[in-house]
Amino acid sequence: MDHGAGAERRHGVRFVRIGWKTQPTMRFVRHVLQSVTVLLLTLPVWVAVGAINGFAVRSLPAVVVGAGFFASLVALNVWNVLALRAGDLARIRPAGAFAEVSFAIGAYAALGVGLGPVHGAALFFTCVPAVAAAFFGDNHLLGGVLCVLAVALAVQASLLYPAADAITVTFAFAGGTAVLAGGTQSILNAAVRDMDRLSAINTLAATASTLRHWPGDLVPVAQDLAAAMDVDRYAVVERPPQGGPVRLVFAWPHGDWVALSQAVSCADEAVLTDRPVTRSGLVATPVPRSAPPAAPDAVVNARNASLAVVTPRRSTGRVPVDTRQTGTVAALLAAMSSRAVLVDDLTVLANTDELTGLANRRRFFEVLDRDIARAARAGTPLAVAMIDLDHFKVYNDQFGHSAGDVLLRRFANAVAGAIRAQDLLARYGGEEFVLVLPETDVVGAEHLLQTVRQANRTAGVGQPVTFSAGIAVWDGNEAPDELVLRADRCLYAAKTAGRDQVVSTA
């Protein structure tokens, strides 16, 4: 379905596509059909006016042509009404609405010629459909309708009036209708833009509550942001919560539409003065002190974000940018940023062991799934090591739980200092730890654990501390749980064999 207007080239010829005034919905199409149906009701009014003035048939062929146009109008209207009742919007096209309006213009023009002028009423009713088209058609559709009207008026006036008068009448009625329809179109387009902006704000408000990654998650709603502010380009500038210089964090439609220094300078002043700042054709709007009523949730931690939106000075409607609207968007973006930071902090907490600061069991299995997938793609080895501190309960009973906690943290730091950045050390539970070692075979894993085992003997208080470990290397097919189970069996074997040793299986 052709929702909007546009232009395309075929074989070197430029074609213009007509479209609706806004994205069609069932309610919108119903109003379109109602406005076209009104054209059907104007005929009885026109006939009644003519009957009062006692007109007679002046041209039977013109009446027949007018009746044909009117019948076509009725047929198309019935077709579209049935499509609406069936819920089939694809059958209701802008071209169909254009045809209905054109048939209405032709019907009134032909009937005006056939039944005679009624003090100019015939010409007036010929112009009515063109004004109606301004309520539902875009600029291209309305322009096409006005062209049809000009031709119809020229033919009608030439058959009703002398040549000199016909030219004057045609220009008067066609020009007056064009001015009226154009003014109506302009007012309605502004209303449609306001509705689109409100819809975009609602979309952004919904997104603000689900955003997880800042500013990456702005990409899917970048165009909605532009529609909400009625601009064709913008930039988001933010001062980090921990302090530091203002920086550009997002720009649309491309990152170089504005000089970075200009955007940052303008936004920095706006943030510091807490008011919109206009400079070098740009407007920077900071987060307002109080969120507008349209976005009550936007004030959550917004003031701490020190964020500003930079836009061109003029909107797509060639008027100054509405800083109240850009302020609303800035507040929503600040809320998005704050929520993203909060979600990130909560994610870290959910995946971190509170005592040691290591990854917890949940995070371990997430990383293991990821690294197994990578190992499968690259064909590289992957080792998992289960570690258990020997006689930890006895150590706790002898030196106290606080000393036991210190031992766990020291051990965690010792192992973390010995592994690579790509490796993962996690606390599996109690005094058990687990290692994920990508691109590591059994020999490399054994060497690492033997090194850690020797260095860790002095981690305790008053006595050497040892551990037992089991190593398993992924066989290329087993599930993560099966791999961990094999490593755990090796750990059990090491403990059964007397502890303070490493047992492995390929």
C-alpha positions in Angstrom: 0.0 0.0 0.0 1.3 3.4 -0.9 1.4 5.3 2.4 3.2 8.4 1.4 4.3 10.5 -1.5 7.6 10.3 -3.3 9.4 10.4 -6.6 11.0 7.7 -8.6 12.6 7.4 -12.1 11.7 4.7 -14.6 13.5 4.6 -17.9 14.8 8.2 -17.3 11.3 9.6 -16.6 10.5 11.0 -13.2 7.2 9.7 -11.7 5.6 11.3 -8.7 3.6 9.0 -6.3 0.7 10.4 -4.4 0.0 9.4 -0.9 -2.1 10.0 2.3 -1.6 12.9 4.6 -0.4 10.6 7.4 0.1 6.9 8.0 -3.2 5.2 7.3 -5.1 3.5 10.1 -8.6 2.1 10.2 -9.9 5.2 11.8 -8.1 7.5 9.4 -9.4 5.6 6.3 -12.9 5.7 7.8 -12.7 9.5 8.0 -11.4 9.6 4.4 -14.3 7.7 3.2 -16.7 9.8 5.2 -15.3 13.0 3.6 -15.6 11.5 0.1 -19.1 10.3 0.9 -20.1 13.9 1.7 -19.4 14.6 -2.0 -22.3 12.2 -2.8 -24.6 14.2 -0.5 -23.8 17.6 -2.2 -25.5 16.5 -5.4 -29.0 16.5 -4.0 -28.3 20.0 -2.5 -27.1 21.2 -5.9 -30.2 19.7 -7.6 -32.5 21.3 -5.0 -30.9 24.7 -5.7 -31.3 24.2 -9.4 -34.9 23.1 -9.0 -35.7 26.3 -7.0 -34.3 28.4 -9.8 -36.2 26.3 -12.5 -33.3 25.2 -14.6 -33.8 22.9 -17.6 -31.7 20.4 -19.4 -29.4 22.3 -21.8 -27.2 19.4 -23.0 -28.3 15.8 -22.7 -24.8 14.4 -23.6 -23.3 16.5 -20.7 -25.9 15.1 -18.3 -25.1 11.6 -19.4 -21.4 12.2 -19.0 -22.0 13.7 -15.5 -24.2 10.7 -14.6 -21.4 8.4 -15.7 -18.8 10.2 -13.6 -21.2 10.2 -10.6 -21.9 6.4 -11.0 -18.1 5.8 -11.1 -17.8 7.8 -7.9 -20.5 5.8 -6.2 -19.0 2.5 -7.4 -15.5 3.3 -6.1 -16.9 4.6 -2.8 -18.9 1.4 -2.3 -15.8 -0.7 -3.1 -13.8 1.2 -0.5 -16.5 1.0 2.1 -16.7 -2.8 1.7 -12.9 -3.0 1.9 -13.0 -1.0 5.1 -15.6 -3.3 6.6 -13.5 -6.3 5.7 -10.5 -4.7 7.4 -8.5 -4.8 4.1 -6.6 -1.5 4.1 -4.4 -2.7 1.2 -7.4 -2.3 -1.1 -7.9 1.4 -0.2 -5.2 3.3 -2.0 -4.4 7.0 -2.4 -4.9 6.5 -6.1 -8.5 5.4 -5.5 -9.2 8.5 -3.4 -7.7 10.6 -6.2 -10.0 8.9 -8.7 -13.0 9.4 -6.5 -12.3 13.1 -6.1 -11.6 13.5 -9.9 -14.9 11.7 -10.7 -16.7 14.1 -8.4 -15.2 17.1 -10.1 -16.0 15.7 -13.5 -19.6 14.9 -12.4 -20.3 18.4 -11.1 -18.6 20.1 -14.1 -20.6 18.0 -16.6 -23.9 18.3 -14.8 -23.3 22.0 -14.5 -23.0 22.2 -18.3 -25.9 19.9 -18.9 -28.3 21.5 -16.5 -27.3 25.1 -16.9 -25.7 27.6 -14.6 -27.5 28.4 -11.4 -26.0 31.8 -10.5 -22.5 30.2 -10.2 -23.6 27.3 -8.0 -22.5 24.8 -10.7 -18.9 26.2 -10.6 -18.9 26.3 -6.8 -19.9 22.6 -6.4 -17.2 21.7 -9.0 -14.6 23.2 -6.6 -15.9 21.5 -3.4 -14.1 18.1 -4.0 -10.7 19.8 -4.4 -11.1 21.4 -1.0 -12.2 18.0 0.5 -9.0 16.4 -0.9 -6.9 18.7 1.4 -8.2 16.8 4.4 -6.8 13.4 3.6 -4.3 13.8 0.7 -0.6 14.8 0.7 0.8 17.7 -1.3 1.1 15.6 -4.5 -2.4 14.2 -4.3 -3.8 17.7 -3.7 -1.7 19.1 -6.6 -3.1 16.5 -8.9 -6.6 17.2 -7.9 -6.1 21.0 -8.5 -4.8 20.2 -12.0 -7.9 18.1 -12.7 -10.1 21.0 -11.3 -8.4 23.6 -13.5 -9.1 21.5 -16.6 -12.7 20.8 -15.6 -13.4 24.4 -14.8 -11.8 25.5 -18.1 -14.1 23.2 -20.0 -17.2 24.0 -18.0 -16.7 27.8 -18.1 -16.0 27.8 -21.9 -19.3 26.0 -22.5 -21.3 28.3 -20.1 -19.8 31.7 -20.7 -18.2 33.8 -23.5 -14.5 33.2 -24.0 -13.4 36.3 -22.2 -15.6 35.7 -19.3 -14.7 31.9 -19.2 -11.0 32.8 -18.7 -11.8 35.1 -15.9 -14.2 32.7 -14.2 -11.7 29.8 -14.5 -8.9 31.7 -13.0 -11.1 33.1 -10.2 -12.6 29.8 -9.1 -9.5 27.7 -9.7 -7.2 30.3 -7.9 -9.6 30.8 -5.0 -10.0 27.0 -4.5 -6.2 26.6 -4.7 -5.7 29.2 -2.0 -8.4 27.8 0.2 -7.2 24.2 -0.2 -3.6 25.2 0.2 -4.3 27.0 3.5 -6.4 24.0 4.7 -3.5 21.7 3.7 -1.0 23.7 5.6 -3.0 23.9 8.8 -3.8 20.1 8.7 -0.1 19.3 7.9 0.9 21.2 11.0 -1.7 19.2 13.0 -0.4 15.9 11.6 3.2 16.9 12.4 2.1 17.6 16.0 0.4 14.2 16.2 3.5 12.5 14.8 5.7 14.3 17.4 3.4 13.2 20.2 3.5 9.6 18.9 7.3 9.8 18.8 7.4 11.1 22.3 5.2 8.1 23.4 7.5 5.7 21.7 10.5 7.3 23.3 8.9 7.2 26.8 8.3 3.5 26.3 11.8 2.9 25.2 13.2 4.8 28.1 11.9 2.2 30.5 13.6 -0.7 28.5 16.9 0.8 27.5 19.9 -1.3 28.5 22.8 0.0 26.5 23.6 3.7 26.2 23.9 5.2 23.7 23.7 2.1 21.4 20.0 1.6 22.0 19.3 5.0 20.6 19.9 3.8 17.0 16.5 2.1 16.6 14.6 5.2 17.8 16.9 7.8 16.2 14.3 8.8 13.6 11.6 9.0 16.3 13.8 11.4 18.2 14.1 13.6 15.1 10.3 13.5 14.6 9.7 14.4 18.2 11.8 17.5 17.8 10.7 18.2 14.2 14.3 18.4 13.0 16.2 16.6 10.3 19.4 16.3 12.4 20.6 16.5 16.0 23.3 15.6 18.4 23.3 14.4 22.0 26.0 15.9 24.2 26.6 14.7 27.8 28.9 15.5 30.7 29.9 12.2 32.5 28.3 11.8 35.9 31.8 11.5 37.5 32.8 14.8 36.0 35.0 15.7 33.1 34.5 17.5 29.8 31.3 17.5 27.8 31.4 15.0 25.0 29.4 14.1 21.9 27.7 10.7 22.6 25.3 10.4 19.6 24.6 12.2 16.3 22.0 11.6 13.6 21.8 11.1 10.7 25.6 11.0 10.6 28.3 11.9 13.1 29.8 14.8 11.1 26.8 17.0 10.3 28.0 19.5 12.9 31.5 20.5 14.0 32.3 18.7 17.3 33.8 21.8 18.8 30.7 23.9 18.0 28.3 21.3 19.4 30.3 20.8 22.6 30.8 24.5 23.2 27.2 25.3 22.7 26.0 22.4 24.8 28.5 23.2 27.6 27.2 26.7 27.9 23.6 25.4 28.0 24.4 22.9 30.7 26.2 25.5 32.8 23.6 28.2 32.4 20.7 25.7 32.5 18.9 27.4 29.6 18.7 26.9 25.8 21.7 28.5 24.0 21.7 29.6 20.4 25.0 30.0 18.6 26.3 29.6 15.0 22.9 28.4 13.7 22.7 25.8 16.5 20.4 25.5 19.5 21.5 23.5 22.5 18.7 22.6 25.0 19.6 21.2 28.4 17.4 19.1 30.7 14.8 21.4 32.1 14.6 22.0 35.9 11.2 20.3 36.0 10.1 17.8 33.4 7.1 18.8 31.1 3.8 17.1 31.9 4.2 15.0 28.8 7.1 13.1 30.3 6.8 12.9 34.1 9.2 10.0 34.4 11.9 11.8 32.6 13.2 13.6 35.7 14.5 10.4 37.4 18.1 11.2 37.9 18.0 13.5 34.9 19.7 16.4 36.5 22.7 14.3 37.3 23.2 13.4 33.7 24.2 17.0 32.5 22.9 16.3 29.1 21.9 18.6 26.2 20.4 18.1 22.8 21.9 20.1 19.9 19.8 20.8 16.8 19.8 23.3 13.9 18.2 26.6 14.8 15.2 26.0 12.5 12.9 22.9 12.3 11.9 21.1 9.2 8.9 23.4 9.1 11.2 26.4 8.6 10.3 27.9 12.0 12.5 28.2 15.1 12.9 24.9 17.0 10.5 24.6 19.9 12.9 24.4 22.9 10.1 23.1 25.1 9.9 20.0 22.9 13.6 19.6 22.7 13.7 20.0 26.5 11.2 17.1 26.8 13.4 15.0 24.6 16.5 16.0 26.6 14.8 14.9 29.8 13.8 11.6 28.2 17.4 11.0 27.0 18.7 11.9 30.5 16.4 9.3 32.0 17.5 6.7 29.4 21.1 7.4 30.3 20.5 7.1 34.0 18.5 3.9 33.6 21.1 2.4 31.4 23.8 3.1 34.1 21.5 1.7 36.8 20.8 -1.4 34.7 24.5 -1.9 34.1 25.3 -1.6 37.8 22.5 -4.1 38.7 23.8 -6.5 36.0 27.3 -6.3 37.5 25.9 -6.9 41.0 23.8 -9.8 39.8 26.9 -11.4 38.2 29.5 -10.7 41.0 30.3 -12.6 44.2 30.0 -10.1 47.1 32.9 -11.4 49.2 35.6 -11.8 46.6 34.5 -9.5 43.8 34.8 -12.4 41.3 32.2 -13.6 38.9 29.6 -15.7 40.5 28.2 -19.1 39.4 25.6 -17.5 37.1 28.2 -15.4 35.3 30.5 -18.5 35.0 27.9 -20.5 33.0 27.1 -17.5 30.8 30.8 -17.1 29.9 31.3 -20.9 29.5 28.4 -21.0 27.0 30.0 -18.1 25.1 33.5 -19.6 25.1 32.3 -23.0 24.0 30.6 -21.5 21.0 33.8 -19.6 20.2 35.9 -22.7 20.6 33.5 -24.6 18.3 33.8 -21.9 15.6 37.6 -21.5 15.8 38.4 -25.2 16.5 40.6 -24.2 19.5 40.8 -26.1 22.9 39.0 -25.0 26.0 39.8 -26.1 29.6 37.7 -25.9 32.8 39.4 -26.2 36.2 37.5 -26.8 39.5 39.5 -25.7 42.6 38.7 -26.5 46.2 40.7 -25.2 49.2 41.9 -28.0 51.4 40.6 -28.3 55.0 38.9 -24.9 54.7 36.3 -25.8 57.5 39.2 -26.7 59.8 40.9 -23.4 59.0 37.6 -21.5 59.7 37.2 -23.3 63.0 40.7 -22.6 64.1 41.1 -18.9 63.0 37.5 -17.7 62.7 35.2 -16.9 59.9 36.8 -13.4 59.4 40.2 -15.0 58.7 38.5 -17.5 56.4 37.0 -14.6 54.4 40.4 -13.0 54.2 41.9 -16.3 52.9 39.2 -16.5 50.2 39.9 -13.0 49.1 43.7 -13.5 49.1 43.4 -16.7 47.1 41.1 -15.0 44.6 43.6 -12.2 44.1 46.5 -14.6 43.7 44.7 -16.6 41.0 43.3 -13.5 39.3 46.9 -12.1 39.1 48.1 -15.3 37.4 45.5 -15.7 34.6 45.1 -13.9 31.3 42.6 -11.2 30.5 40.6 -13.7 28.4 40.4 -16.2 31.2 37.6 -16.2 33.8 37.9 -16.9 37.5 34.6 -17.4 39.4 33.6 -18.4 42.9 31.5 -21.5 42.4 30.3 -21.7 46.0 31.9 -21.8 49.5 35.6 -22.5 49.2 35.2 -23.8 45.6 36.4 -21.8 42.6 36.3 -22.5 38.9 38.4 -21.4 35.9 37.4 -21.0 32.3 40.6 -21.1 30.1 40.0 -20.5 26.4 42.6 -21.6 23.9 44.2 -23.7 26.6 44.9 -27.5 26.5 45.4 -29.8 29.5 49.2 -29.1 29.6 48.7 -25.3 29.8 46.0 -25.6 32.4 48.1 -27.9 34.6 51.1 -25.6 34.4 48.9 -22.6 35.5 47.5 -24.4 38.5 50.8 -25.8 39.6 52.2 -22.3 39.5 49.3 -20.9 41.5 49.5 -23.9 43.9 53.1 -23.1 44.8 52.5 -19.3 45.2 49.4 -19.7 47.3 51.0 -21.7 50.2 51.6 -18.5 52.2 48.1 -17.0 51.8 46.9 -18.4 55.1 47.5 -17.3 58.7 50.1 -19.4 60.6 50.0 -22.5 58.3 50.4 -23.4 54.7 47.2 -23.3 52.5 46.8 -25.9 49.8 44.1 -26.7 47.3 43.0 -29.6 45.1 42.0 -29.1 41.5 40.4 -31.0 38.6 40.9 -30.1 35.0 38.7 -31.1 32.0 39.2 -30.1 28.3 36.1 -29.7 26.2 35.8 -32.7 23.8 34.1 -30.7 21.1 30.6 -32.0 21.6 29.6 -32.1 25.2 27.3 -29.6 26.9 28.6 -27.1 29.5 27.1 -29.0 32.4 28.8 -32.2 31.2 32.2 -30.5 30.9 31.8 -29.0 34.5 30.8 -32.4 35.8 34.0 -34.0 34.4 36.1 -31.3 36.0 34.3 -31.9 39.3 35.0 -35.6 39.1 38.7 -34.9 38.6 38.6 -32.6 41.6 37.0 -35.4 43.7 39.7 -37.7 42.5 42.4 -35.2 43.6 40.8 -34.9 47.1 40.4 -38.7 47.4 44.0 -39.2 46.5 45.2 -37.1 49.4 44.5 -33.4 48.4 47.1 -30.8 47.5 47.3 -32.0 43.9 45.9 -31.5 40.4 44.1 -34.2 38.5 43.3 -33.8 34.8 41.6 -35.5 32.0 41.7 -34.5 28.3 
